[in-house]
Amino acid sequence: MSWENEINDIYRRRELARQQGGEAGIARQHAKGRLTLRERIDALVDTDSFDEIGRGAGAPEHGPNGELTGFTPANFVLGFARIDGRRVIVGGEDFTIKGGSPSPAGLRKSVYTEDLALQYKLPLVRLHEGAGGSVGGSGGPSLPAPVFAPSRFRSVAQTLKQVPVASAALGAVAGLPAARLVASHFSVMSETTAQILVAGPKVVERAMGEKLSKEALGGAGVHARNGTVDNGAPDEQGALDQIKRFLAFMPDNVHQLAPVRPCDDPVDRAEDLLADIVPRERRRAYDMRRVLQAVVDLNSFFEIGRGYGRSQITGLARLNGQPVGVWGNDCRHLAGSMTADGAQKAQRFIELCETFHLPIIAFVDEPGFMIGSQAEQDSTIRHGARTVLAAASSTVPWASVMVRKSFGVAQAAHYGPEAYVLAWPSAESGPLPVEGGVAVAFHREIAAAEDPDAKRRELEEMLAQRQSPFPRAEALAVHELIDPRETRPMLCRWIDRVQPLLPQLIPPAAR
């Protein structure tokens, strides 16, 4: 007896699953300017590389004689794929079915996504658009999970310790998907189509009396500036492209090293602009991003978190093909001082590099922790101290380039253990910036002077000489005092020295 009827039933289910929420549901998605989940996956991964898992998961409908009359697929799609030739796990909510609010099979597939990434030790990509549970339930059994059931968040936490996790918000994301979105090493949201919400506008209005649109409540104008997500992107394709760039710097898992690429940017490239980019007038600002881009491999700098913690610049780059973490101060924002949000951003950056064995290069222009009433209300010292301790506890190689200021307790966050320290002639360092130190230590002398302003300037100039990098170099308090144009060649030689040390950072169980 043939199994042809059952075999045909399998193909019929697969075909119905490919139709997602049907023509009407797909049309509604497109009418709002958004791609469907399957279209997003196709736009992200290499052509024909998506190998789907669980195509038959869903809810069938049968006629009176048991024949298949319809099939609603699980509203979560997941599978293996390749991005630039490298295997990944990718999954996301299908908003065309129940608005992405999880069906029983959809929830099960969603939870399974982390398990697959951990089992195969592959990077995990989540493409989010959907809500969490609904008060009406998911349509499945009404019994709650047993008390002995493992937490569904355990595997979420485990992935963050084992494999790179990158997530994108591409539509409205609320509840459980929102929690998963931010539980990532890198997160990005489409500025034109996405919102991130703990609860939607109707729930907020009922509970809090606030009447707000989804965009006002949780759009990119809110979350790309408060650190909920790392980056914003102009549209869905831009968000997917950023995920590709992020993953290109990452190893597959913590038991591997990040991939080194061939580099055609000369290691001895010396940029003349570095010789005079730092003004002699210490209060004048300059563009630190130009410094970073002039030193790392051309066009390799990928900034993470530009919209928040703006006094600190963090990102990934390559140096002679080696992926590295890059951190600098933006003196054009609050003089580069470490704010509470800047400290949190820097701590997260250090932890990312530590997890995936990336050497860190710090370009230091740190005047210290931000001061003032708002800084005290923000608990800047608590967050700043945690950043200092994260640096002190790190095991990856560090190189620190003293570009200009290096003051106070905050400066310690920019120098990891056994850091290779280079200083530019513009560098100045000490317990306090000259201006603040003079105001505190010499306030009586300045007040008694015939010309207080002239006296203050005289004292500031005198003490500034004591903060010169030349005495530090003479005392071997830095490894080298260099011509700024030597920065790339010196750092490329350093990378060559530390690369043989990186395999020692791989967890012992993987050796």
N, C-alpha and C positions, 0 to 999 in steps of 0.2 A: 504493500500500500504506500502511495506516494505522500510526501510531506509538502507537496507543492502549495496547498492552501495556506499552510502556516508560513512557508517561505514568502509567499506573496504578501501575507499579513505583515511580515517584518519590513518589507520594502515600502508598503503602504504607510506604515507608521513613520518610517524615516522621511518619506516625502511630506507627510503632514507636519512633522516636526520642523522641516525646512521652511514651512510657510509661516512660522512664528505665530504672531497674533492675527494672521490673516491679512488680506489686502487692505481692509479698512484700518486695522491697527497700524500697519506699516505706513499707510497714507497719512494718518494722523501724525506719526513720528516725523515724516518728511515735511509735512506742512508747518511744523514748528522749527524747521531748520536743523533737525538732528538726524544723525545716521542711526540705523538699527544696530544692535549689538553685533550681528554677523558682518555687517558692513564695516564696523569699527575693527573687528578682528582682521578682516581682509586688508584694511588700510594699514594695519600695524605690522603684520607678520609677512615673511617671505611668501611669494606666490606658491599656492598649492601645498603649503607646508602644514596647514592646520589639520591635526589628527584628533578628531573629537572623541570625547569619552562620555558615555551615557546617553547616546542618541535615542534610546528607547524609553528613557525615564519620562513619566508623565501620567496623564489620566485618560484612559481609553473610554470610548462610548460604544455600546453594543446594541444591536437590534434584538428583536424578540427571539430570533433563532441563534443568537450568540455571534452574529457576524459583526465585524468592526464597521461602525458607521462614522466614527470621528475620533480624533486624538488631540488632546491639548498637551503640548510638550511642557516639560519642566521649564520654568521661566528663569533658568540660569544655564548658560552655555559654558562648557569648559573643555580643555584639551591640551595636548602638546602642540608646539609649533616651533618655528625657527625665526629668529630675528637676526639679520645679517649673518646667517649661517649657524648661529648658536641656538641650542635648544632652550626653550622656556616652557613654563606652564602659564596659560592665559585663561581667564574666565571673567564673566560679568553677568549682571542682571539683564534680562530681556524685558524692556519697558513696554513692549507691545502686548504683553500678557499680564493683566492685573496690575499695570503700572509698576512692575518690578517687585511688588510686595510678594514675599516668597510663598510659593506653593509648597506642599510637603516635599515633593521631589526636588523642587528648586532649592529649598533650604538644605536638603541633604547634599546636593551637588556643590553648593556654596561651601559648606563645611569641609567637604572632601578635597577642595582645591588646595588648602594648606597641607593636608596629608600627602597629596601627590608630590607637592614641591619638596617636602621633607623626605619622602621615600626615595625620590630620584635625585635629590640634591641639586635642584635646578632653580634658577631665578623665577620669581612669581610676579605676574602682571595681572592686576585687577582693573577692569574697565567698568566704572560704577554709574548706574542710573537706576535708582529704585528706592523704595521705602523699606522699613523694617516690618515687624508684625502689625497686624490690624486687629482692632477690637473685635471684629467679626470672626477672627480666627483664619487659619490658612485653608480650611476645607478638609483637613485631615482629622485624625483622632483627637478627641478633646482632652485626653489624659495628659497632664503635665509630665515632663521628663522625671524619671525616678531620682531619688535623692543620691543614689550612687553613680549617676551618670557623670562622665568626665565633663569638665567645663569646655564649652565650644571655643572659648578664648585661649585655651591652653596651646593649641596648635598655632594660633595666631602669634602668641608670644614666642613659641619655639622657632617659627620661621624667621623672626627678626634676629635670632641668634645664629641662624644657620645659612640662610640664603638671601640674596638681594630681593627686596620687595618694592615694587613700583606700582603706584595706583594713580588713576585719573578719574576725576569727576567730570562727566560729560553731559549730565542733565541734572535734574533735581535728585539729591542724595540725602536720605534721612535715616535715622534709627541705626539698625545694625550695619547696613552698608556704609554709613558715615563713620561709624566706629572703625570698621575695617579700612576705610580709606586712609584715615590718619595714622593707623598702625602700619606705617610703611617707612622705608628708608628714604623714599622720594615720592612726593605727591604733587600733582599738578591739576589745575582746573581750567576748563574752557571759560573764557571771560564772556562769551556770547551766549552760551547755552546752559551753563551749570550753576547750581546753587547747592550749598551744603547746610543742612538743617538738623538740629537735634529734634525739633518738631516743626511741622508745617504751619503756615499762617493761620489756618482755622483753629488748630489746637492752641496756638499762642494767643490768639484773640480770646478764646474761651477761658483760658487759664489766667492770662496776664492782662487782658484788656488792651493789648497793643494790636493795632490794625496795620499790618505791614504786608507788602508784596514779598514774594519769594526772593526777589533780587535785593530788596532793601534789607531783608532779614538775614540772608546768607549768600549774597552774590560775591563775585570776585573782589568788588570794592571793599568788602568786609574781610574776607578770609585770606586773600593774598597779601593783606597788610597786617594781619594779626598773628600770622604764623600757623594758622590751622592747616594750610597747605604751604608747600615750599614755593611753588611758582604758579603764575598765571600764564595762560597762552591765549592768543587771539581767537582761536577756534579749535574745533576737535582735532583736526589734522596737526595743528601746532602742538597740542598736548601729546598726541601720539609720537610726534617727532622728538619731543623732549624726553619721553620715556626711552626711546631708542638711544639717544645720546647718553643718558644716565647709565644705561646698562652696558654701553660700550666701555666704560671705565671699570666695570665690576667683574670680579671672578664669578664663576658659576655658584660657588659656595665658599664657606670659610676654610675648607680644606684645600683650596687652591689659591694661587696668586693671581692678581689682576693681569689681563693679557697685555704684553708689551708689543707695540706695533713698530714696524719700520719707520724711521724718521728721516726725512730729507731736509730738515731745518738744521743748518750747521750748528754744532755744539759750541763753536767759537764765535758765534754771531754776537757782535757788540753794538748796541744801539746808542747812538750819540745823544738822543733825546734824554737819556737817563742822567747825563752829566749835569744838566741844569734844570731838570724838572722840579726839583725841590727848591722853592724860593729861599733866598737868604733871609728875608723878612719872616721871622718865625710865626707870625700871626697870619700869614697868607696861606691859602689852601692850594692844593694841586690835585691832579686826577690820579688816584692810586690805581684805578683800573688800567690806565695806560702803562703804569709800571708793571703790573702783573702780565699784561698781554705782550709786553716787550721782552719779557724774560722767558716765559714758558714757550713750548712749541707753538708755532704760528697757527692761529685759529683753533687752538685746542681748549681754550678756557670756557668752561660751562658753569655759569654762576647759579648758585642755589640760594633762594631766599632773599632776593634783592628787595622785595617789597616790605620787609619787616626787619627789625633789628638793624636799621640802616647804617649805623655807625660801624658795623662789622661787615666785611665782604668775605663770603665763603663760596667755594666752588671746587670743581674738579678740573684737572688739566693734565697735560703730559709734559715730561721733561726728557728729551732724547727718547721719546716713545714710551717711557715708563709712566703709568698713571700715578698721580700724586694729588693730595689735598692741598688747596691753596687758601690762605687766610690773610687778609689785610685789613687795615683800618681805613675808613673813609673820612678823612679830615674835613670834608665838605659838609659833614653832618655831625653837629655837636662836637666838632673838633676831633672826631674819631673816638670819643670817650666810650667806655663800656657801660651801656645801659642795662636794665634788667632784661629786656627782650633781646638785646644784642648778646648778652651773656648766655642766655638759653640757646640762642641760635649757634653760638660758638661751641657750647658744650655738646650739642647734638652733632655738630660737624666733627668734633674730635672723636666722638664715639663711633660715628660712621667709619672714619678712617681706621680706627682701632679694630673694629669688627672685621674689616676686609683687608687689613694689612697694607694700607696705603701710607707711604711716607708723607709727612706734613711739612709744608714750607710756609712759614709765617713772615709776612712783610710788616714790620712793626712800626707803628706811629701811634702809640698808646699814651694819652695823657693821664690815664687813670680811670677809676670808676666815676660815673656821672654823679654830680653833686646837686644839692638843692632839695626843696621840700617834696617835689614829685618823685625824685629818685629815692628818697627815704620811704615814701608811701609805696613805691613799687618793690621794696625790699631788694634793692640793687646789690647790697653787700652779700646777702644770702645767695642770690643767683650767681653773682660774680665769684664768690668763694667756691661754689660748686664747679665752675669752669676752671678755676685755678687747680683744683684737686683733680679734675678730669685730665688736665695736661700733665700734672705731676705723676699720675698713675698710669699714663700711657706707656706702651712698649714699642710703638713704631718709631722709626728714625725721624728725627726732626732737624730741620735747618731753619734758622731764624736770621732774617736780614734786618738789621737796625737801620731803617730808612730815615726816621727823624726821632720822634719822642718815644721814650721808654721809661714810664714813671709809675710810682706807687705799687700797691699790691697787685693791681690789675695786670701790670707788665709780666708778672710771673706766668700768666696763662699762655703767653706767647713763646715760652721756652720749655720744650719738653725735656725729659731726662737726657743728659749727655748731648744736648743740642749742638749742632755745628753752627757757630755764630759768626756772621759777617757784619761789618759795620761800614756804612757810608760816611763820608766826611761831614754830612749834614746831621748825623746822629747826635742825640743828646739824651742823657740818662741820669737818674738820681731818684731820691725818695719823693720829690715833688717837682712839678714844673716851676721854673724860675719865678714866674709872676706870682703864683700863689705862695711860694716859699718866702719871697721877699716881703710880701704883704703881712705875713704872719710874724716872721723873725725880726723885721726891722721897722715895725709900725711906729714905734716911738721916735726912732732916728729920722724917719721920713717926715713925721708930723712936726718935728722941731727944726727941720731944715728951712732955710730962707726960701728956697724954691723946691717944694716937695716933689713935684713932677720930675724935675731934673735929677733930684737925688734918687728917686725910685728908678729912673732909667739907668743911672750910673751903677746902682747896686745890681740891677738885673743884668746889665752887660758884664759886670765883673763875675757874677756867679755863673753866667752862661758859659764863660770860658772854662770854668771848673767842670762843666758837664760835657766837655768836648770828648770825642771818641779817641783822641790821640793818647791821653794818659791810660785809657783802658787797653789800647793796643800795646802800649809799652809795658803794661803789667800783665800781659797775656790774659786779660779779662774778656777778650774776644779772640777768635781764631785768626781773623785777618781784618785789617782795615783796607778797604778796596776802593778803586775807581768804580763808580756805579756801573760803568760800561762793562766791567768784568763779571757782573752778577751772573749772567747766564753761563758763561764758561766755567765759573767756579762751582755753580750748582750742578752742572752736568757732570763735572768730575766727582762731586759728592755723591750723586746718584749712582755713578759707576762703582763707587766704594761700598755703598750700602746695599746694593741689589743682592750680593751674595748672603747678606744677613737675613733677608726677608723669609726664606724658607723656614728659618728657626721660629717664626711667628705662627706657623701653622699648628693647630692643636695637636698634641702628642698622639691622640687616638687615630689620627689620619695618616701617620707616618708609616 
